[in-house]
Amino acid sequence: MSYQDLGPTPQYQQTSSLAVISLISGIASYFIVPLLGAIAAIITGNMAKKEIAESAGRLTGEGMARWGMILGWVNVGLSVVGLCLGILIFFSIISLPLCLVPFANWFNIQ
């Protein structure tokens, strides 16, 4: 019996480690490392999708990579909105006393 009689060797699929890292980083970006985790999720998600596409079916985990990227982009969006609101509130608090200067005589402010 020769090796040719045994047939082709079975190809086992393996989950991409970059896809797993992307998903974990995307989830961690909401609890542990807000913006850094989101950026890591986006970068590793893109790398995982490229790695899976080039593996010719040997690697799986495209769904994990996609969800890691989605979680990362949503976190980046929420961070930008939070930053804008923070800046708006900060400048509103600073400028509020300046708005009352013309009415200083009404409140007996000296």
Residue pairs with C-beta under 8 A, 6 or more apart in sequence:
11 57
11 58
13 57
13 58
13 59
13 60
14 58
14 59
14 60
15 59
15 60
15 61
15 64
16 48
16 51
16 52
16 55
16 59
16 60
16 61
16 64
16 65
18 44
18 45
18 47
18 48
18 51
18 61
18 65
19 44
19 45
19 48
19 52
19 60
19 61
19 62
19 64
19 65
19 68
20 61
20 64
21 40
21 44
21 48
21 68
22 40
22 41
22 42
22 44
22 45
22 48
22 64
22 65
22 68
22 69
22 72
23 41
23 64
23 65
23 67
23 68
23 71
24 68
25 37
25 38
25 40
25 41
25 44
25 68
25 72
26 37
26 38
26 41
26 45
26 67
26 68
26 69
26 70
26 71
26 72
26 75
27 71
28 37
29 35
29 36
29 37
29 38
29 40
29 41
29 71
29 72
29 75
30 37
30 71
30 75
34 75
34 79
35 75
35 76
35 79
37 72
37 75
38 71
38 72
38 73
38 75
38 76
38 79
39 72
39 76
40 72
41 68
41 69
41 71
41 72
41 75
42 68
42 69
42 72
42 73
42 76
44 65
44 68
45 65
45 66
45 68
45 69
45 72
46 65
46 69
48 61
48 62
48 64
48 65
48 68
49 62
49 65
49 66
51 59
52 59
52 60
52 61
52 62
52 65
100 107
100 109
104 110
